[in-house]
Structures are given as structure tokens and as C-alpha cells.
């Protein structure tokens, strides 16, 4: 399992685990979020 959080500057990020599950959008507006299909973590980082 990939435990490294994926960083994004956007409020939402799409995850489909390379097509392994239906595409879902994870809301990271609060700072972080987790895909409930594959458990991938996402973190919001400030944009410049
Ligand atoms: Zn996922």
C-alpha cells in the first residue's frame, strides 16, 4: 500500500487508483482527505 500522501493545491482531487476503483473526488479543503476506496491520503498544500 502506498502510504505517501499525494499533495495538491486544489480543494478537490480525483482518485481512481489507476482505474482500480470508480473515480471519486476527495475534498481536501480542510487540509487533508482520504480515498475511502483505496485509502490513499491527499494533502492540500498552499499554491504560490
Ligand atoms: Zn482511491
mmCIF file of the protein (N, C-alpha, C, O) and its ligand, coordinates in Angstrom:
data_MODEL
# 
_entry.id   MODEL 
# 
loop_
_entity.id 
_entity.type 
_entity.pdbx_number_of_molecules 
1 polymer     1 
2 non-polymer 1 
# 
_entity_poly.entity_id                      1 
_entity_poly.type                           'polypeptide(L)' 
_entity_poly.nstd_linkage                   no 
_entity_poly.nstd_monomer                   no 
_entity_poly.pdbx_seq_one_letter_code       
;(UNK)(UNK)(UNK)(UNK)(UNK)(UNK)(UNK)(UNK)(UNK)(UNK)(UNK)(UNK)(UNK)(UNK)(UNK)(UNK)
(UNK)(UNK)(UNK)(UNK)(UNK)(UNK)(UNK)(UNK)(UNK)(UNK)(UNK)(UNK)(UNK)(UNK)(UNK)(UNK)
(UNK)(UNK)(UNK)(UNK)(UNK)(UNK)(UNK)(UNK)(UNK)(UNK)(UNK)(UNK)(UNK)(UNK)(UNK)(UNK)
;
_entity_poly.pdbx_seq_one_letter_code_can   XXXXXXXXXXXXXXXXXXXXXXXXXXXXXXXXXXXXXXXXXXXXXXXX 
_entity_poly.pdbx_strand_id                 A 
# 
loop_
_entity_poly_seq.entity_id 
_entity_poly_seq.num 
_entity_poly_seq.mon_id 
_entity_poly_seq.hetero 
1 1  UNK n 
1 2  UNK n 
1 3  UNK n 
1 4  UNK n 
1 5  UNK n 
1 6  UNK n 
1 7  UNK n 
1 8  UNK n 
1 9  UNK n 
1 10 UNK n 
1 11 UNK n 
1 12 UNK n 
1 13 UNK n 
1 14 UNK n 
1 15 UNK n 
1 16 UNK n 
1 17 UNK n 
1 18 UNK n 
1 19 UNK n 
1 20 UNK n 
1 21 UNK n 
1 22 UNK n 
1 23 UNK n 
1 24 UNK n 
1 25 UNK n 
1 26 UNK n 
1 27 UNK n 
1 28 UNK n 
1 29 UNK n 
1 30 UNK n 
1 31 UNK n 
1 32 UNK n 
1 33 UNK n 
1 34 UNK n 
1 35 UNK n 
1 36 UNK n 
1 37 UNK n 
1 38 UNK n 
1 39 UNK n 
1 40 UNK n 
1 41 UNK n 
1 42 UNK n 
1 43 UNK n 
1 44 UNK n 
1 45 UNK n 
1 46 UNK n 
1 47 UNK n 
1 48 UNK n 
# 
loop_
_struct_asym.id 
_struct_asym.entity_id 
A 1 
B 2 
# 
loop_
_chem_comp.id 
_chem_comp.type 
_chem_comp.mon_nstd_flag 
UNK 'L-peptide linking' . 
ZN  non-polymer         . 
# 
_pdbx_entity_nonpoly.entity_id   2 
_pdbx_entity_nonpoly.name        ? 
_pdbx_entity_nonpoly.comp_id     ZN 
# 
_pdbx_nonpoly_scheme.asym_id         B 
_pdbx_nonpoly_scheme.entity_id       2 
_pdbx_nonpoly_scheme.mon_id          ZN 
_pdbx_nonpoly_scheme.ndb_seq_num     1 
_pdbx_nonpoly_scheme.pdb_seq_num     101 
_pdbx_nonpoly_scheme.auth_seq_num    101 
_pdbx_nonpoly_scheme.pdb_mon_id      ZN 
_pdbx_nonpoly_scheme.auth_mon_id     ZN 
_pdbx_nonpoly_scheme.pdb_strand_id   A 
_pdbx_nonpoly_scheme.pdb_ins_code    . 
# 
loop_
_atom_site.group_PDB 
_atom_site.id 
_atom_site.type_symbol 
_atom_site.label_atom_id 
_atom_site.label_alt_id 
_atom_site.label_comp_id 
_atom_site.label_asym_id 
_atom_site.label_entity_id 
_atom_site.label_seq_id 
_atom_site.pdbx_PDB_ins_code 
_atom_site.Cartn_x 
_atom_site.Cartn_y 
_atom_site.Cartn_z 
_atom_site.occupancy 
_atom_site.B_iso_or_equiv 
_atom_site.pdbx_formal_charge 
_atom_site.auth_seq_id 
_atom_site.auth_comp_id 
_atom_site.auth_asym_id 
_atom_site.auth_atom_id 
_atom_site.pdbx_PDB_model_num 
ATOM   1   N  N  . UNK A 1 1  ? 0.848   -1.208 0.000   1.00 0.00 ? 1   UNK A N  1 
ATOM   2   C  CA . UNK A 1 1  ? 0.000   0.000  0.000   1.00 0.00 ? 1   UNK A CA 1 
ATOM   3   C  C  . UNK A 1 1  ? 0.872   1.242  0.000   1.00 0.00 ? 1   UNK A C  1 
ATOM   4   O  O  . UNK A 1 1  ? 1.879   1.329  0.702   1.00 0.00 ? 1   UNK A O  1 
ATOM   5   N  N  . UNK A 1 2  ? 0.455   2.180  -0.798  1.00 0.00 ? 2   UNK A N  1 
ATOM   6   C  CA . UNK A 1 2  ? 1.177   3.447  -0.860  1.00 0.00 ? 2   UNK A CA 1 
ATOM   7   C  C  . UNK A 1 2  ? 0.744   4.345  0.298   1.00 0.00 ? 2   UNK A C  1 
ATOM   8   O  O  . UNK A 1 2  ? -0.403  4.790  0.353   1.00 0.00 ? 2   UNK A O  1 
ATOM   9   N  N  . UNK A 1 3  ? 1.654   4.602  1.207   1.00 0.00 ? 3   UNK A N  1 
ATOM   10  C  CA . UNK A 1 3  ? 1.306   5.404  2.383   1.00 0.00 ? 3   UNK A CA 1 
ATOM   11  C  C  . UNK A 1 3  ? 1.708   6.858  2.235   1.00 0.00 ? 3   UNK A C  1 
ATOM   12  O  O  . UNK A 1 3  ? 1.463   7.672  3.125   1.00 0.00 ? 3   UNK A O  1 
ATOM   13  N  N  . UNK A 1 4  ? 2.321   7.178  1.119   1.00 0.00 ? 4   UNK A N  1 
ATOM   14  C  CA . UNK A 1 4  ? 2.713   8.562  0.911   1.00 0.00 ? 4   UNK A CA 1 
ATOM   15  C  C  . UNK A 1 4  ? 1.510   9.387  0.488   1.00 0.00 ? 4   UNK A C  1 
ATOM   16  O  O  . UNK A 1 4  ? 0.786   9.023  -0.439  1.00 0.00 ? 4   UNK A O  1 
ATOM   17  N  N  . UNK A 1 5  ? 1.307   10.492 1.171   1.00 0.00 ? 5   UNK A N  1 
ATOM   18  C  CA . UNK A 1 5  ? 0.204   11.374 0.810   1.00 0.00 ? 5   UNK A CA 1 
ATOM   19  C  C  . UNK A 1 5  ? 0.518   12.072 -0.505  1.00 0.00 ? 5   UNK A C  1 
ATOM   20  O  O  . UNK A 1 5  ? 1.647   12.494 -0.752  1.00 0.00 ? 5   UNK A O  1 
ATOM   21  N  N  . UNK A 1 6  ? -0.500  12.182 -1.335  1.00 0.00 ? 6   UNK A N  1 
ATOM   22  C  CA . UNK A 1 6  ? -0.369  12.931 -2.579  1.00 0.00 ? 6   UNK A CA 1 
ATOM   23  C  C  . UNK A 1 6  ? -0.764  14.373 -2.306  1.00 0.00 ? 6   UNK A C  1 
ATOM   24  O  O  . UNK A 1 6  ? -1.818  14.638 -1.729  1.00 0.00 ? 6   UNK A O  1 
ATOM   25  N  N  . UNK A 1 7  ? 0.079   15.295 -2.722  1.00 0.00 ? 7   UNK A N  1 
ATOM   26  C  CA . UNK A 1 7  ? -0.168  16.704 -2.444  1.00 0.00 ? 7   UNK A CA 1 
ATOM   27  C  C  . UNK A 1 7  ? -0.843  17.383 -3.635  1.00 0.00 ? 7   UNK A C  1 
ATOM   28  O  O  . UNK A 1 7  ? -0.531  17.117 -4.796  1.00 0.00 ? 7   UNK A O  1 
ATOM   29  N  N  . UNK A 1 8  ? -1.770  18.260 -3.302  1.00 0.00 ? 8   UNK A N  1 
ATOM   30  C  CA . UNK A 1 8  ? -2.472  19.005 -4.341  1.00 0.00 ? 8   UNK A CA 1 
ATOM   31  C  C  . UNK A 1 8  ? -2.679  20.432 -3.880  1.00 0.00 ? 8   UNK A C  1 
ATOM   32  O  O  . UNK A 1 8  ? -2.776  20.700 -2.682  1.00 0.00 ? 8   UNK A O  1 
ATOM   33  N  N  . UNK A 1 9  ? -2.745  21.332 -4.820  1.00 0.00 ? 9   UNK A N  1 
ATOM   34  C  CA . UNK A 1 9  ? -3.028  22.722 -4.475  1.00 0.00 ? 9   UNK A CA 1 
ATOM   35  C  C  . UNK A 1 9  ? -4.510  23.034 -4.636  1.00 0.00 ? 9   UNK A C  1 
ATOM   36  O  O  . UNK A 1 9  ? -4.953  24.140 -4.328  1.00 0.00 ? 9   UNK A O  1 
ATOM   37  N  N  . UNK A 1 10 ? -5.277  22.057 -5.121  1.00 0.00 ? 10  UNK A N  1 
ATOM   38  C  CA . UNK A 1 10 ? -6.704  22.274 -5.339  1.00 0.00 ? 10  UNK A CA 1 
ATOM   39  C  C  . UNK A 1 10 ? -7.530  21.817 -4.129  1.00 0.00 ? 10  UNK A C  1 
ATOM   40  O  O  . UNK A 1 10 ? -7.026  21.121 -3.247  1.00 0.00 ? 10  UNK A O  1 
ATOM   41  N  N  . UNK A 1 11 ? -8.800  22.216 -4.103  1.00 0.00 ? 11  UNK A N  1 
ATOM   42  C  CA . UNK A 1 11 ? -9.677  21.850 -2.989  1.00 0.00 ? 11  UNK A CA 1 
ATOM   43  C  C  . UNK A 1 11 ? -10.187 20.415 -3.100  1.00 0.00 ? 11  UNK A C  1 
ATOM   44  O  O  . UNK A 1 11 ? -10.536 19.788 -2.100  1.00 0.00 ? 11  UNK A O  1 
ATOM   45  N  N  . UNK A 1 12 ? -10.224 19.915 -4.316  1.00 0.00 ? 12  UNK A N  1 
ATOM   46  C  CA . UNK A 1 12 ? -10.648 18.528 -4.516  1.00 0.00 ? 12  UNK A CA 1 
ATOM   47  C  C  . UNK A 1 12 ? -9.675  17.848 -5.470  1.00 0.00 ? 12  UNK A C  1 
ATOM   48  O  O  . UNK A 1 12 ? -9.056  18.495 -6.315  1.00 0.00 ? 12  UNK A O  1 
ATOM   49  N  N  . UNK A 1 13 ? -9.553  16.554 -5.324  1.00 0.00 ? 13  UNK A N  1 
ATOM   50  C  CA . UNK A 1 13 ? -8.682  15.800 -6.226  1.00 0.00 ? 13  UNK A CA 1 
ATOM   51  C  C  . UNK A 1 13 ? -9.363  14.484 -6.578  1.00 0.00 ? 13  UNK A C  1 
ATOM   52  O  O  . UNK A 1 13 ? -9.982  13.845 -5.728  1.00 0.00 ? 13  UNK A O  1 
ATOM   53  N  N  . UNK A 1 14 ? -9.241  14.092 -7.827  1.00 0.00 ? 14  UNK A N  1 
ATOM   54  C  CA . UNK A 1 14 ? -9.853  12.846 -8.277  1.00 0.00 ? 14  UNK A CA 1 
ATOM   55  C  C  . UNK A 1 14 ? -8.928  11.676 -7.986  1.00 0.00 ? 14  UNK A C  1 
ATOM   56  O  O  . UNK A 1 14 ? -7.710  11.777 -8.131  1.00 0.00 ? 14  UNK A O  1 
ATOM   57  N  N  . UNK A 1 15 ? -9.528  10.559 -7.571  1.00 0.00 ? 15  UNK A N  1 
ATOM   58  C  CA . UNK A 1 15 ? -8.753  9.338  -7.367  1.00 0.00 ? 15  UNK A CA 1 
ATOM   59  C  C  . UNK A 1 15 ? -9.492  8.175  -8.003  1.00 0.00 ? 15  UNK A C  1 
ATOM   60  O  O  . UNK A 1 15 ? -10.696 8.017  -7.801  1.00 0.00 ? 15  UNK A O  1 
ATOM   61  N  N  . UNK A 1 16 ? -8.789  7.373  -8.758  1.00 0.00 ? 16  UNK A N  1 
ATOM   62  C  CA . UNK A 1 16 ? -9.372  6.133  -9.283  1.00 0.00 ? 16  UNK A CA 1 
ATOM   63  C  C  . UNK A 1 16 ? -8.384  4.973  -9.119  1.00 0.00 ? 16  UNK A C  1 
ATOM   64  O  O  . UNK A 1 16 ? -8.612  3.875  -9.627  1.00 0.00 ? 16  UNK A O  1 
ATOM   65  N  N  . UNK A 1 17 ? -7.296  5.229  -8.409  1.00 0.00 ? 17  UNK A N  1 
ATOM   66  C  CA . UNK A 1 17 ? -6.254  4.214  -8.197  1.00 0.00 ? 17  UNK A CA 1 
ATOM   67  C  C  . UNK A 1 17 ? -5.874  3.541  -9.522  1.00 0.00 ? 17  UNK A C  1 
ATOM   68  O  O  . UNK A 1 17 ? -5.844  2.316  -9.640  1.00 0.00 ? 17  UNK A O  1 
ATOM   69  N  N  . UNK A 1 18 ? -5.587  4.387  -10.502 1.00 0.00 ? 18  UNK A N  1 
ATOM   70  C  CA . UNK A 1 18 ? -5.218  3.906  -11.837 1.00 0.00 ? 18  UNK A CA 1 
ATOM   71  C  C  . UNK A 1 18 ? -6.282  2.993  -12.442 1.00 0.00 ? 18  UNK A C  1 
ATOM   72  O  O  . UNK A 1 18 ? -5.967  2.011  -13.115 1.00 0.00 ? 18  UNK A O  1 
ATOM   73  N  N  . UNK A 1 19 ? -7.566  3.339  -12.186 1.00 0.00 ? 19  UNK A N  1 
ATOM   74  C  CA . UNK A 1 19 ? -8.653  2.578  -12.774 1.00 0.00 ? 19  UNK A CA 1 
ATOM   75  C  C  . UNK A 1 19 ? -9.102  1.383  -11.947 1.00 0.00 ? 19  UNK A C  1 
ATOM   76  O  O  . UNK A 1 19 ? -9.960  0.615  -12.381 1.00 0.00 ? 19  UNK A O  1 
ATOM   77  N  N  . UNK A 1 20 ? -8.531  1.220  -10.767 1.00 0.00 ? 20  UNK A N  1 
ATOM   78  C  CA . UNK A 1 20 ? -8.872  0.059  -9.934  1.00 0.00 ? 20  UNK A CA 1 
ATOM   79  C  C  . UNK A 1 20 ? -10.197 0.221  -9.199  1.00 0.00 ? 20  UNK A C  1 
ATOM   80  O  O  . UNK A 1 20 ? -10.773 -0.757 -8.724  1.00 0.00 ? 20  UNK A O  1 
ATOM   81  N  N  . UNK A 1 21 ? -10.677 1.454  -9.107  1.00 0.00 ? 21  UNK A N  1 
ATOM   82  C  CA . UNK A 1 21 ? -11.988 1.679  -8.493  1.00 0.00 ? 21  UNK A CA 1 
ATOM   83  C  C  . UNK A 1 21 ? -12.651 2.858  -9.195  1.00 0.00 ? 21  UNK A C  1 
ATOM   84  O  O  . UNK A 1 21 ? -11.976 3.620  -9.888  1.00 0.00 ? 21  UNK A O  1 
ATOM   85  N  N  . UNK A 1 22 ? -13.968 3.022  -9.027  1.00 0.00 ? 22  UNK A N  1 
ATOM   86  C  CA . UNK A 1 22 ? -14.650 4.152  -9.673  1.00 0.00 ? 22  UNK A CA 1 
ATOM   87  C  C  . UNK A 1 22 ? -14.027 5.477  -9.261  1.00 0.00 ? 22  UNK A C  1 
ATOM   88  O  O  . UNK A 1 22 ? -13.619 5.652  -8.113  1.00 0.00 ? 22  UNK A O  1 
ATOM   89  N  N  . UNK A 1 23 ? -13.958 6.394  -10.194 1.00 0.00 ? 23  UNK A N  1 
ATOM   90  C  CA . UNK A 1 23 ? -13.337 7.676  -9.875  1.00 0.00 ? 23  UNK A CA 1 
ATOM   91  C  C  . UNK A 1 23 ? -14.173 8.444  -8.865  1.00 0.00 ? 23  UNK A C  1 
ATOM   92  O  O  . UNK A 1 23 ? -15.382 8.608  -9.030  1.00 0.00 ? 23  UNK A O  1 
ATOM   93  N  N  . UNK A 1 24 ? -13.516 8.904  -7.834  1.00 0.00 ? 24  UNK A N  1 
ATOM   94  C  CA . UNK A 1 24 ? -14.180 9.713  -6.821  1.00 0.00 ? 24  UNK A CA 1 
ATOM   95  C  C  . UNK A 1 24 ? -13.372 10.977 -6.615  1.00 0.00 ? 24  UNK A C  1 
ATOM   96  O  O  . UNK A 1 24 ? -12.178 11.027 -6.908  1.00 0.00 ? 24  UNK A O  1 
ATOM   97  N  N  . UNK A 1 25 ? -14.045 12.000 -6.104  1.00 0.00 ? 25  UNK A N  1 
ATOM   98  C  CA . UNK A 1 25 ? -13.359 13.249 -5.806  1.00 0.00 ? 25  UNK A CA 1 
ATOM   99  C  C  . UNK A 1 25 ? -13.255 13.391 -4.292  1.00 0.00 ? 25  UNK A C  1 
ATOM   100 O  O  . UNK A 1 25 ? -14.252 13.311 -3.575  1.00 0.00 ? 25  UNK A O  1 
ATOM   101 N  N  . UNK A 1 26 ? -12.058 13.598 -3.833  1.00 0.00 ? 26  UNK A N  1 
ATOM   102 C  CA . UNK A 1 26 ? -11.805 13.740 -2.406  1.00 0.00 ? 26  UNK A CA 1 
ATOM   103 C  C  . UNK A 1 26 ? -11.655 15.219 -2.081  1.00 0.00 ? 26  UNK A C  1 
ATOM   104 O  O  . UNK A 1 26 ? -10.878 15.932 -2.715  1.00 0.00 ? 26  UNK A O  1 
ATOM   105 N  N  . UNK A 1 27 ? -12.405 15.668 -1.091  1.00 0.00 ? 27  UNK A N  1 
ATOM   106 C  CA . UNK A 1 27 ? -12.342 17.061 -0.671  1.00 0.00 ? 27  UNK A CA 1 
ATOM   107 C  C  . UNK A 1 27 ? -11.208 17.236 0.334   1.00 0.00 ? 27  UNK A C  1 
ATOM   108 O  O  . UNK A 1 27 ? -11.209 16.612 1.395   1.00 0.00 ? 27  UNK A O  1 
ATOM   109 N  N  . UNK A 1 28 ? -10.249 18.079 -0.002  1.00 0.00 ? 28  UNK A N  1 
ATOM   110 C  CA . UNK A 1 28 ? -9.118  18.307 0.887   1.00 0.00 ? 28  UNK A CA 1 
ATOM   111 C  C  . UNK A 1 28 ? -9.094  19.751 1.383   1.00 0.00 ? 28  UNK A C  1 
ATOM   112 O  O  . UNK A 1 28 ? -8.070  20.259 1.840   1.00 0.00 ? 28  UNK A O  1 
ATOM   113 N  N  . UNK A 1 29 ? -10.254 20.389 1.276   1.00 0.00 ? 29  UNK A N  1 
ATOM   114 C  CA . UNK A 1 29 ? -10.326 21.805 1.633   1.00 0.00 ? 29  UNK A CA 1 
ATOM   115 C  C  . UNK A 1 29 ? -9.915  22.042 3.084   1.00 0.00 ? 29  UNK A C  1 
ATOM   116 O  O  . UNK A 1 29 ? -9.338  23.081 3.407   1.00 0.00 ? 29  UNK A O  1 
ATOM   117 N  N  . UNK A 1 30 ? -10.208 21.090 3.950   1.00 0.00 ? 30  UNK A N  1 
ATOM   118 C  CA . UNK A 1 30 ? -9.873  21.224 5.372   1.00 0.00 ? 30  UNK A CA 1 
ATOM   119 C  C  . UNK A 1 30 ? -8.393  20.951 5.645   1.00 0.00 ? 30  UNK A C  1 
ATOM   120 O  O  . UNK A 1 30 ? -7.926  21.151 6.766   1.00 0.00 ? 30  UNK A O  1 
ATOM   121 N  N  . UNK A 1 31 ? -7.654  20.496 4.634   1.00 0.00 ? 31  UNK A N  1 
ATOM   122 C  CA . UNK A 1 31 ? -6.231  20.257 4.828   1.00 0.00 ? 31  UNK A CA 1 
ATOM   123 C  C  . UNK A 1 31 ? -5.781  18.898 4.348   1.00 0.00 ? 31  UNK A C  1 
ATOM   124 O  O  . UNK A 1 31 ? -4.668  18.743 3.845   1.00 0.00 ? 31  UNK A O  1 
ATOM   125 N  N  . UNK A 1 32 ? -6.662  17.898 4.506   1.00 0.00 ? 32  UNK A N  1 
ATOM   126 C  CA . UNK A 1 32 ? -6.312  16.574 4.024   1.00 0.00 ? 32  UNK A CA 1 
ATOM   127 C  C  . UNK A 1 32 ? -7.574  15.743 3.849   1.00 0.00 ? 32  UNK A C  1 
ATOM   128 O  O  . UNK A 1 32 ? -8.642  16.102 4.346   1.00 0.00 ? 32  UNK A O  1 
ATOM   129 N  N  . UNK A 1 33 ? -7.444  14.653 3.154   1.00 0.00 ? 33  UNK A N  1 
ATOM   130 C  CA . UNK A 1 33 ? -8.573  13.756 2.930   1.00 0.00 ? 33  UNK A CA 1 
ATOM   131 C  C  . UNK A 1 33 ? -8.055  12.385 2.547   1.00 0.00 ? 33  UNK A C  1 
ATOM   132 O  O  . UNK A 1 33 ? -6.888  12.223 2.188   1.00 0.00 ? 33  UNK A O  1 
ATOM   133 N  N  . UNK A 1 34 ? -8.936  11.401 2.627   1.00 0.00 ? 34  UNK A N  1 
ATOM   134 C  CA . UNK A 1 34 ? -8.555  10.029 2.315   1.00 0.00 ? 34  UNK A CA 1 
ATOM   135 C  C  . UNK A 1 34 ? -9.570  9.414  1.364   1.00 0.00 ? 34  UNK A C  1 
ATOM   136 O  O  . UNK A 1 34 ? -10.775 9.592  1.538   1.00 0.00 ? 34  UNK A O  1 
ATOM   137 N  N  . UNK A 1 35 ? -9.097  8.708  0.382   1.00 0.00 ? 35  UNK A N  1 
ATOM   138 C  CA . UNK A 1 35 ? -9.982  7.982  -0.514  1.00 0.00 ? 35  UNK A CA 1 
ATOM   139 C  C  . UNK A 1 35 ? -10.538 6.773  0.216   1.00 0.00 ? 35  UNK A C  1 
ATOM   140 O  O  . UNK A 1 35 ? -9.784  5.948  0.732   1.00 0.00 ? 35  UNK A O  1 
ATOM   141 N  N  . UNK A 1 36 ? -11.879 6.669  0.259   1.00 0.00 ? 36  UNK A N  1 
ATOM   142 C  CA . UNK A 1 36 ? -12.448 5.555  1.007   1.00 0.00 ? 36  UNK A CA 1 
ATOM   143 C  C  . UNK A 1 36 ? -12.436 4.250  0.222   1.00 0.00 ? 36  UNK A C  1 
ATOM   144 O  O  . UNK A 1 36 ? -12.783 3.203  0.769   1.00 0.00 ? 36  UNK A O  1 
ATOM   145 N  N  . UNK A 1 37 ? -12.045 4.293  -1.049  1.00 0.00 ? 37  UNK A N  1 
ATOM   146 C  CA . UNK A 1 37 ? -11.884 3.060  -1.811  1.00 0.00 ? 37  UNK A CA 1 
ATOM   147 C  C  . UNK A 1 37 ? -10.507 2.443  -1.565  1.00 0.00 ? 37  UNK A C  1 
ATOM   148 O  O  . UNK A 1 37 ? -10.403 1.273  -1.198  1.00 0.00 ? 37  UNK A O  1 
ATOM   149 N  N  . UNK A 1 38 ? -9.481  3.216  -1.765  1.00 0.00 ? 38  UNK A N  1 
ATOM   150 C  CA . UNK A 1 38 ? -8.128  2.639  -1.728  1.00 0.00 ? 38  UNK A CA 1 
ATOM   151 C  C  . UNK A 1 38 ? -7.294  3.136  -0.559  1.00 0.00 ? 38  UNK A C  1 
ATOM   152 O  O  . UNK A 1 38 ? -6.176  2.664  -0.354  1.00 0.00 ? 38  UNK A O  1 
ATOM   153 N  N  . UNK A 1 39 ? -7.823  4.083  0.213   1.00 0.00 ? 39  UNK A N  1 
ATOM   154 C  CA . UNK A 1 39 ? -7.106  4.529  1.403   1.00 0.00 ? 39  UNK A CA 1 
ATOM   155 C  C  . UNK A 1 39 ? -5.992  5.524  1.129   1.00 0.00 ? 39  UNK A C  1 
ATOM   156 O  O  . UNK A 1 39 ? -5.258  5.910  2.039   1.00 0.00 ? 39  UNK A O  1 
ATOM   157 N  N  . UNK A 1 40 ? -5.869  5.938  -0.121  1.00 0.00 ? 40  UNK A N  1 
ATOM   158 C  CA . UNK A 1 40 ? -4.837  6.921  -0.458  1.00 0.00 ? 40  UNK A CA 1 
ATOM   159 C  C  . UNK A 1 40 ? -5.101  8.240  0.260   1.00 0.00 ? 40  UNK A C  1 
ATOM   160 O  O  . UNK A 1 40 ? -6.224  8.743  0.255   1.00 0.00 ? 40  UNK A O  1 
ATOM   161 N  N  . UNK A 1 41 ? -4.083  8.783  0.864   1.00 0.00 ? 41  UNK A N  1 
ATOM   162 C  CA . UNK A 1 41 ? -4.225  10.071 1.534   1.00 0.00 ? 41  UNK A CA 1 
ATOM   163 C  C  . UNK A 1 41 ? -3.840  11.194 0.589   1.00 0.00 ? 41  UNK A C  1 
ATOM   164 O  O  . UNK A 1 41 ? -2.968  11.046 -0.268  1.00 0.00 ? 41  UNK A O  1 
ATOM   165 N  N  . UNK A 1 42 ? -4.511  12.315 0.767   1.00 0.00 ? 42  UNK A N  1 
ATOM   166 C  CA . UNK A 1 42 ? -4.229  13.519 -0.016  1.00 0.00 ? 42  UNK A CA 1 
ATOM   167 C  C  . UNK A 1 42 ? -4.094  14.696 0.931   1.00 0.00 ? 42  UNK A C  1 
ATOM   168 O  O  . UNK A 1 42 ? -4.837  14.818 1.905   1.00 0.00 ? 42  UNK A O  1 
ATOM   169 N  N  . UNK A 1 43 ? -3.156  15.541 0.637   1.00 0.00 ? 43  UNK A N  1 
ATOM   170 C  CA . UNK A 1 43 ? -2.946  16.739 1.450   1.00 0.00 ? 43  UNK A CA 1 
ATOM   171 C  C  . UNK A 1 43 ? -2.993  17.973 0.574   1.00 0.00 ? 43  UNK A C  1 
ATOM   172 O  O  . UNK A 1 43 ? -2.444  17.999 -0.528  1.00 0.00 ? 43  UNK A O  1 
ATOM   173 N  N  . UNK A 1 44 ? -3.659  18.991 1.085   1.00 0.00 ? 44  UNK A N  1 
ATOM   174 C  CA . UNK A 1 44 ? -3.657  20.253 0.378   1.00 0.00 ? 44  UNK A CA 1 
ATOM   175 C  C  . UNK A 1 44 ? -2.422  21.054 0.774   1.00 0.00 ? 44  UNK A C  1 
ATOM   176 O  O  . UNK A 1 44 ? -2.079  21.171 1.951   1.00 0.00 ? 44  UNK A O  1 
ATOM   177 N  N  . UNK A 1 45 ? -1.779  21.590 -0.229  1.00 0.00 ? 45  UNK A N  1 
ATOM   178 C  CA . UNK A 1 45 ? -0.628  22.464 0.013   1.00 0.00 ? 45  UNK A CA 1 
ATOM   179 C  C  . UNK A 1 45 ? -0.943  23.824 -0.580  1.00 0.00 ? 45  UNK A C  1 
ATOM   180 O  O  . UNK A 1 45 ? -1.631  23.909 -1.597  1.00 0.00 ? 45  UNK A O  1 
ATOM   181 N  N  . UNK A 1 46 ? -0.452  24.887 0.035   1.00 0.00 ? 46  UNK A N  1 
ATOM   182 C  CA . UNK A 1 46 ? -0.753  26.214 -0.486  1.00 0.00 ? 46  UNK A CA 1 
ATOM   183 C  C  . UNK A 1 46 ? -0.177  26.424 -1.875  1.00 0.00 ? 46  UNK A C  1 
ATOM   184 O  O  . UNK A 1 46 ? 0.941   26.003 -2.171  1.00 0.00 ? 46  UNK A O  1 
ATOM   185 N  N  . UNK A 1 47 ? -0.949  27.074 -2.713  1.00 0.00 ? 47  UNK A N  1 
ATOM   186 C  CA . UNK A 1 47 ? -0.427  27.443 -4.028  1.00 0.00 ? 47  UNK A CA 1 
ATOM   187 C  C  . UNK A 1 47 ? 0.295   28.778 -3.906  1.00 0.00 ? 47  UNK A C  1 
ATOM   188 O  O  . UNK A 1 47 ? 0.020   29.557 -2.993  1.00 0.00 ? 47  UNK A O  1 
ATOM   189 N  N  . UNK A 1 48 ? 1.208   29.040 -4.813  1.00 0.00 ? 48  UNK A N  1 
ATOM   190 C  CA . UNK A 1 48 ? 2.010   30.261 -4.732  1.00 0.00 ? 48  UNK A CA 1 
ATOM   191 C  C  . UNK A 1 48 ? 1.231   31.484 -5.245  1.00 0.00 ? 48  UNK A C  1 
ATOM   192 O  O  . UNK A 1 48 ? 1.760   32.595 -5.246  1.00 0.00 ? 48  UNK A O  1 
HETATM 193 ZN ZN . ZN  B 2 .  ? -8.665  5.864  -4.456  1.00 0.00 ? 101 ZN  A ZN 1 
# 
